[in-house]
């Protein structure tokens, strides 16, 4: 006999019922968990003196929550989140888990103010803690605190783009250990990048009492116009514990060290009104806001053609120079200008943030004669004068002499073109002429090697060409497209100079002119690849923008068959 312990319905009609039962059970468990969770507010004391800060806790009992609860307070109070903790308590074999969210509650105005209500979502259900009332009273006369903190702005009515300082001053009698502050939220402002807050300590005497003063200054930039409030900043320090009530003795631990307890202090709320820059703005306004000075290095009296003049421009003052670049210099046929990346340094001097930027500008003359370097002008907005100011550094003149090695300026006349004109070079290579001149023996003994070896040169050349064809598979067209590549100097400035000469010769052949007549405007009429190589070569020679792959690109371009003339 076979007994059936259980049977399975082939239709599986029991499955939906089982799933529904599980879902109902799960919802019941979640609802019971949410129902069991409790939320409550706890404050250190309900009556606070003006300027004091007390601890406020939002306690979630037997529940879980994501994120930090939002605590709404009255206008005379300010709440700042300080952290959270968790504790587990066991009473009568029942375990209770408490999640604590701690806030610093600061009194900023006299009156009765509400804290809360606060709501937290637990398993899809809202758990609520009703509001409590905090009374803020005036500080009693003669009941000065052992420590206090206050805040101030260097300019309560700054302009957009102006750098102002948020300062916090902490004063205390006796000893304060481990002071730490939480900066306030700064809506509409941004901290100056790459600048650390300035901190200083000093000692003063007031009403016969010696006070220790600690100051912190935070630089920031106003981003947009409008009126706004800056909430109080909070500072916490470990202060000496009060003396024993019975004996009046100083509280010490078992090792004789002074006992301390953390105390929290808050600053007052600050109001600031950011003003927009005046209209109309100058067309050449640089965007800088601050009080600056402009200096330019002196020019030499003369410079050989093909040489480079490095002009240093210094800009310093009270304001932010982060990310600023000099306006582009005006283009001219007399010289070219290349700018290096600026160097910006920011520091503190007498409580003020000072920025200094150094710009290096390379000037390369292209023609002989008198070169007039125009003055450097910069339009900034000065918040102290409340107007746009033009900073000017004088220019100057210098004499451009012929280049080294016998003069670099050359003029070439070609045969009359098809239209009857003559192609003439009006400029010269902007690159420096070679300065190393070899001095050889001009006697008969010195000429003998050349006289004996000259007849053998053509034979050696033919033998070398034949051997190269067999080894590298050269073609006559490729060899003609890249003459001189086999005798390049080692990598370095001399190699770039040789490649530049080959590139100019190649471009001149395509343009039908002499190599010194090749410039950027002429190369622009050729293909984009040749123009880009010419521009990159200029940057590598004078702009300090050397590309490690530039030499390989030039060699590959020169080895390729030349295109048609432009």
Phi, psi and omega in degrees: 000137180248126179260139178261114180288315175208158181236151180249126179288120182301336182281350181056036181288344181279342185297311179300323180295320180294317178296319178297320179296319179295318180296319179296320179295319179295317178296322179295321178295318179295318180296321178293324178293316178295322180293327180284334181292143179230148179234133181214153178255137178225130181236151183298317174203152185272349177238123187233140175281149181302127180096348180276162178230132179236166181271134176241133180236135169256115186251122176255114185258126177055050178202164178238144181217145176261134179084182183255130180298144177272126182249117177266133181231162178289171185295335181274006181232160175220130182242130177234129179291134183244340180153177180221157181212169182222141177220153179238129182239135179243120178228125180053044177064016174250131184262134178235127179254130183238125176255117185256127171250118187257136179231152173263115183258114185250140178267118183242350179207145181288142179143182177256126186228147181265147173241119182101191003289164181237136178236141179226138178269124179235113179053044177081358180247141178275128175250132191238141171243127183290159183290152173239161184249132177244132180255126179253124183241162176292148178289135182295146180296135179078002180257048181297141181287157178291342179210154178208161179219142179217160182235157179203154176250142178293334178211109180285351180229066182282168173264159175300131182090351181280144176269122175236166186243128170266116184250138176237129181241124181246118180244137179207151174267145179073221188246136172234131185253143171050056176290138180216136185235151177251113181300151179284164171289138186239075179294132179084007180229159176224137178290140180295125183291151177059029178227118179278150176300147179271132182231142180209153178232144178206171179234136180223170180233129182222125181054038179078006181246132178278129182239143172260129185243125175243132183236142176230131179238127183244116180278141179211160183242133177285129186262327185214152181285161178132164178267139180204162179251142174255118184293160182298146171271155184240134177233134178240135179219153176272107183260154178302137179292150180296154180294162179297133184293327184279315185261338183076008182275159178293136182284123180229161177269188184293343178262007179084008179274147181294131178283145178231164174217143181288134175233144184245136179232151181228152177273175175278163176284141181247143176249135181224144179236112181269125183263143175286159177291144182298150174249151357280152177271144177298147180298328181260026178297128185282344184092354180280138177235117181157180178257110188235161172235144183239131178227145178229138180294153181290151180268150174286170181279333181210163181204131178288147177298132186095350177278176182232133176252124178259116180257128180259129179242122180248134177230121182220154178159190181267101182165169181268131177245011182295125178079003183277143176230148177295145174301147181298140179287149179293135179284145181209158178277359180272327181202164176242156185233134177231128181257136172270166175294134183287161174248120184245130178233133180234137179207182181248139178215115181056041177079006181243142177277123181244130178246144178220130180237138177245121178248135176246125184236120180267127178249127182240108179290149181243347180225151174285163177114202181273123180256122179261113177268117184292157177293157178266123181239142181215125180261121180233166174254123181263112181295331180291318178274346181056044178201165178281135184234139177259116176272131184230132172242132187296150173269225179166183179233148173215155183266125178266113183266166176303151182293170181290169180060047172090015177095131184260349181275122179227147176240136182237140175240126180262175177295154181304136179285181183299328180275005178092355181273173179244129177277117185234139177276123179257358181223185182223162177304128180285349182277148183296143175287149178301136183256353181269115181249124181274134178253117184254166179283119183267006181279176179296321179298321180290333182273345183300312180302320180292320181294323181280328184272342183298316180298334182276348184296314180299319179297316178298321179297317179294318178297318179295321179295318179296319179295321181293324178298318183289322184280320187248357179066036181293154171244150179303325182292319179294323179294320179290336182282343185221060177290142177092353182288339181283344185244034180288143175293171176298162180305137181148190181301321181295325179293317177298322179296318179294317178296324178296321178295320178294321179295320179295319180297320179295316179294321180297322179295323180284329181273343182076037181221179178279151181304320180296342180278355181282123175223183184298321180296321180290319181293335179298338178281352177269201183281156182300327181296316179295319179297317180295321177296320180296316180296315180296325179293319176299316180297321180292325183284323188232342184263357181069025182247051185294130177258121182302333182268004184295316181299318179296322178295318180296315181297316179297322179293319182288331178285336182289152177300140182288145177280183179287162178293146181289000000 
